[in-house]
Amino acid sequence: MSLHSISDYLDDLTMSRRRGPKNDGYYSKLPTSDQGFTDAQFLVPAQKIPWKAIILATMLLIAGTSLLVFGFMVVMGHISIQYAGRMWPMIILGALMFIPGAYHIRIAYYAYKEVPGYSFDDIPEFE
């Protein structure tokens, strides 16, 4: 048995211990003799769609839009309410909800249409 084959055996043995009991299929042994690139580093994993984040962004967009429309209609006089001065906080809250909702829905739409530069990885996930 040569020294090279013993070191390969020990490398395999130590790598199998580091891997742990759970193997999700993401582990691939790199060749020890090649000093260049491997094909595994250029593989793009499949994108997971963050449904919870998209639903939250949709709710933010709908609530923000409705608050903005209602607030602007009160301020412009189309709807008369006794305390019209309280509508400015509603407009500010509507803008704070509308902006991130519209931004993340736009990213999700472009990622769905596979526009270059957009992916579902740009949307934060919630667990």
C-alpha positions, -999 to +999 in steps of 0.1 A: +000+000+000+015+033-010+016+065+011-007+083-013-035+058-010-033+058+028-036+096+029-066+094+005-082+068+028-076+090+059-090+120+040-122+100+032-125+088+068-121+123+083-145+139+058-171+113+066-169+122+103-172+159+096-203+154+075-223+144+105-253+121+107-276+142+084-266+142+047-289+163+025-270+155-006-251+188-007-218+172+001-196+163-029-160+151-025-135+173-043-107+156-062-074+156-044-052+155-075-067+184-095-056+219-086-081+237-109-118+243-109-146+217-104-180+215-121-197+215-087-188+251-079-207+263-110-240+246-104-268+269-095-292+255-069-329+255-076-347+286-063-372+282-035-401+306-036-405+324-002-443+322-001-446+337+034-426+368+025-446+373-007-479+370+011-467+395+037-456+419+010-490+415-007-508+424+026-485+454+031-492+466-005-530+462-001-532+478+033-508+506+024-527+514-008-560+515+010-547+537+037-531+561+012-563+563-009-585+568+021-562+594+036-559+614+004-596+613-002-602+628+033-575+654+029-588+665-005-624+668+008-640+639-011-649+622+023-658+645+051-648+633+086-651+653+118-614+648+126-597+652+092-564+662+109-560+626+120-556+615+085-520+626+081-508+598+103-529+574+082-511+587+051-477+583+066-485+548+079-499+540+044-467+551+028-446+531+052-466+500+044-469+506+006-432+512-002-417+479+011-448+459-001-445+473-036-407+468-037-409+431-027-438+424-050-419+439-079-388+417-071-411+386-069-427+395-102-394+400-120-380+368-105-411+349-116-406+363-152-369+354-150-356+389-157-318+389-155-306+403-122-337+394-102-341+362-081-362+350-052-331+350-031-334+388-030-365+385-009-359+379+028-374+347+042-393+343+074-393+310+094 
